[in-house]
């Protein structure tokens, strides 16, 4: 298959203009020698070929019928396809990368630009701006397609938006924490007074539960305040299983009340750096999210295990799962899939995960969602 390159002639024009000026100064005609002309032509070809190959954007050249002629290095590097892969594709497949467009794509016979979503050989989804132009070379017309990959820029913008939301949450937390804690402290104080009254002894269990819940609310407020300040990363070793075992009575009570089951599978794991109060909040939030997503009679699996260089906390529920859009937005403050949710619970979890230098991964299909938090194992 022939390889068609296109080259500009600006270098030759500059040389011709230079010779013309010199000739006018001396009054003598000057013409570039054959060797000089060929050198300029070769230089011009080399410059434009390297500009094409080293362009960071994805460049494709094809005929008007859609037959692929050439691509630059960026196409092979970004998409993962080899040149042989591209040659063996059908004309339809040569538009392999475009899987979604915001508006109808320009045809081979039209010029223009469109935002598109494209896919690599490995299945990675990326976004870009597709531009189609026409090139006239030797009385033939060819199509130049350029894709400007904006995937990383989009990720950066999303991260900045996420940080902006966290900043808003932090300011809100700092503003309302004092006002919320004051009435909670008052209620707790009166409950403690009632506990001391003889006629209220029969309600002692209820008072203890209410005080515990008020204390838990205060801890949650403290977690909200973590958005407003810079908390230091954990520096003490601890075992994840120990924390979970301490939470089991509360978790079992919650699941029994909702007529759901919790299956706990704790394997032997090495210690990791952690902050106990934060991990307690992380486990409680994730387990309660899973329980709330399930119907009565369903089972939630809570397990820990070690893999390679990580200790994994895995929470698997039998809920309806998340849509693709929901998965992309999980962890963003104020985004929620619950009718009465605040959209802050998972944001707090993500904040705790980041402070522990851990990673959160979510695999979700209808009927099964697996939330995994992977803590790095300490180097001994």
N, C-alpha and C positions, 0 to 999 in steps of 0.2 A: 504493500500500500504506500502510495507516495506521501511524503511529509511536506506540507506546504508551510513555509515561514513567510512572514511579512516584515519588511524593513522600510525605514524611512530614508529620506535622502537629504536631510537637513545638513549633515556633515559635508556632503558634496556641494550643496548650494553655498555653504560658507566658504569653501575652498575656491569655487568659481568666482564668487564675489571678490575674494582677496586678490585673485589673479587679475581681475578686471581693473581693480583700483591701482595695482602696481603698474599695469600696462599704461594707464592714463597718466601716471606720473612721469614715465620715461619716454612716452610717445612711441614705444615699440610694442608690438603685439606679443603677448605672452600666453602660452597655452600649457596646461599641465601635461606632463609626459604620460605615456601609457602606463608605466610602472606606478607613478604617483596616483593616477586615477584608480588603478586596481587596488592599491594599498588603502585609499580612502574608502573604496567600496567595501573591501573586506573588513575594515575597521567598523564601518557603519553597520554591516551585517552582524558582526560579533557583538557590538554594543546592544543592538536591539534584541538579539537572541538571548543574551544574558539578562537583559531587562525583563524579557518574557519569562524565562525560566526561574529567575530569582524573585519575581513578584510575590509578595506574601499572600495575595488574594488568589482564589482558584480560577484559572483561566482555561477555557475550552475553545478549540477551533473546529468547526464542522462545515460541511457543505450545506447548501440551501435545502438539500433533501434530508438533512439530519445525520449524515454519515460522519462519524468522528474522525478528525485528521490528526490533531495534536492536543496535548494538555501540558501544563507546566508541573514543576516538582511539587508545588503546594497541593495540587489535586491528589497526587499519589500519597503524600504524607498525611494529609488530613482525612481522606476517605479510606485509606488502607488498601485501595485497589492497586494492582500492578498494571503496567501497560498491556500485558497479555490479557488480563481480566477484561480490560476495556475493549480490546480488539474482538474478543469472543462474545461480546454482548450484542444483542439485537438492537435495532434502532430505538425500540421502545425502552429497552433497558438502559440505553445510554442516557436517558433522563432519570437514571437510578436514584439520584440524590433527592429529587423533589418529591416530597410526600404530602406537602400541605402548602397552600398559598393563601394569602389574605384576600386576593382578588385574582381574576383570571390571568394566567401567564401570557406574555406576549408570544406570538408564534414565531417560527423560524423566519418568516417574511416581515416581521414587525420589530421595531426597536423600542426599547423602554426598560423600566426598572420595576421590580416587584419584591416585596418581602416574602421569603419562603422559609420553610422548614425542610432540612435535608438530613439524610441518614448515611452513616458510614458503613463500611463492610461489616464491622463488628456490631452494628445495630445501635450505635450511639446517635442520639438525636441532637442536631445542632441547628442554629438559626442563622440566616444570612440575607443579604440584599443581592438579588440576581439582576444583572444588567445585560441586555442583548444589543449588540451593535453589528453593523455590516461592513465588511472590508472588501474593496475592489482591488484585485490583484491580477494583472495580465488579462484584463477583460473578463475575469471570472469573479463572482461574488461569493464570499465566505462569511460565516457567522461566528462572531466572537462572543462567548458567554463568560461573564465574570461574576463570581460569587464572593462578596465581602463577608467573611465569617465574623459574626458579632456575638457568638456564644459566650465568650469570656466577658465581654463588656456587659452582656445581659446579667450574668452571674454577679458581676461587681455591682451593677445597679440594684439588683434584688437584695444583695447583702447590705447595701447602704440604706435601702428602704426598711429592711429588717432592723438595722441599728437605730433608725429614726423612730420606729415603733417602740423599741426597747427604751429609748430615751423618754418617750411620752409616758410609757408605763412607769418608769422610774420617778418622773416628776409627779405623776398622780399618786403613786405610793407614798412618796415623801409628804405630799400635801394632806392625804386623808388618814395616814397611819395614826397620828396623834388623836384625831377626832374619834376614830373607831376604838382605839385602845382604852380611852377614858371610860366609856360606858361599860365595856367588857370588864374592866377592873372593878367598877362599882357593883355590877351583877355578881362577880365572883366573891366580893367581900360580903354581900348580903347572904349568899349561899353558905358561906363559912359560918356566919352568925347563926343561921337556921340550924346548921348541923349540931350546934351546941345546945339547942333547946330540947328538953326531955320529950315533949310531945311530938317532935319531928324525927325521933330515932327510927321509926318504922319506914321513913322515906330516905334513910341514909344512902342506900344504893343509888337512888335517883340523883341525890345531891352529888355523889362522887362522879357519876357519869356526866352530869352537867358541868362540873368543874373541869373534868378532863377535856370535854369538848371546847370549853372556853380557852383552856390552855393550848389546845390544838389550833384554835382560831388565831391566838396570839402568835403561834409559830408560823402559821401561814402568812400573817401580816409581815413577819420578819423576813420571810422568803420574798415577798413582794418588794421589800426594802432592798433586797439584793440587786434589784434593777437600778436603784438610785445611787448605790455606792460601789466602790471597787473592792470586792471581797478577795482575800488572798486565796491562792490555790492550796488544797489540803497538803499537809506535810507529815501527817501521822499514818502509820500502817494500821490496817484493819481488815477483818474478814467479812466479806459480803454475806456469807451464810449466817454469821452471828447476828447481824442486824435483821435479816429476814426472819430468823427464828423468834426474835423478840417481838416482831410484828404479827406473827401468825394468829394469836388469839383475836386481835382486832380484825384481821382479814377474814378469818373464819366466821366471826360474828356478823360481819357485813354481808358475806356471801349467803349465809344461812337465812338472814333476814329477807334477802331477795330471792330465796329458793334457787340458788345456783351453787355450783360446786367449785372448789379450788383444789387442784392436784399439784402438790408441791414435790419437786424432784431436785434436791440439792446434792450435787456431786462435790467431791473433795476439790477444793480450789486453793491456790496460793494467796497470800495477803496482797493487798494493793493500797495505794495512797487514797485515803478517803476522809471525808468529813461526815461523821455519823448522822448528825441531824439532817444534813442535806440528802444523804442517801435514803434515810427514812422517808423524807418527803417525796423523793423520786419514786420509790417503790409504791408508796401509798397512792400517788397520783396515777401511775401507770396501771396498777391493779384495779383501781376504781374506774378508770376509763374503760378497761376491758370488761368489767362486770356490768357497767351501765350500757355497753354496746350489745350485750347478749340478752336473749329471752330466758324466761324461767326454765330450769331444767338443763341448761347448757353448762359446759365445764370450761374453766379457765386453768391453763397450765402455767405454773410459776417454777422456773428451773434456773439453775446456775451450772456452769461447766467451764472448763479451761480449753482453749484451742490456740495452738502455736504461741503467740506472744500476748494473748488477751484472756481476761476473765470475762465471761459473757453472762449477763442477766437477760433472760428470755421470758417474755410474757405473751402467751398465745391465747387468744380468745376465739370464740365461735360466733362472733358478730357478723354483720352484713359486709364488713370490709369498707375500704375507702375508694372513692373514685380517683381517677388520675389527677383531676384538678385539686381535690382535697389533699392528696399526697404532696403535691407541689407547694401547698400553702401551710401544711402542718408545721407548727412551731412559731408561725407568725403571730404576734400579739393581736388579740381580738378576733382571730379567725377561729370559728368553731363549727362543728357539724351537729351540735346539740341544740335542741329548741330553746333551752334556757341556759346555755353555756355562756361563760364570759370570754372564752378564747384565751385565757391566761394560764391555765393549768399546764398545758404542754410547753408553753413558752418558758415557764419556770423550770420544767424538766430539761429543756434544751440548754438553759443557762447553767444548770447544775452539771450537766454532761460536759459542757465546754470547760468549766472550771476544773473538772477532774481529768482534763486532757483525754476524754473518752470519745467514743463515736456512737451515734444512734442510727440504726438501720431499721427500716420498716418494710416488711414484705406483706402485701395484702391482696387477697382474692376474696370473692364472695364466700362467706362462711368460715373464713380463717384469716386472722391478722396476727403476725408475729412481730413484736417490738423487741429489738435486741439492743442492749447497751453494752459496748465492749470497752472494758477498762484495761489499760496497759499493765502488763505484769512487770514488777520491779526487777531491775537488773541486779543480780547478786554478785 
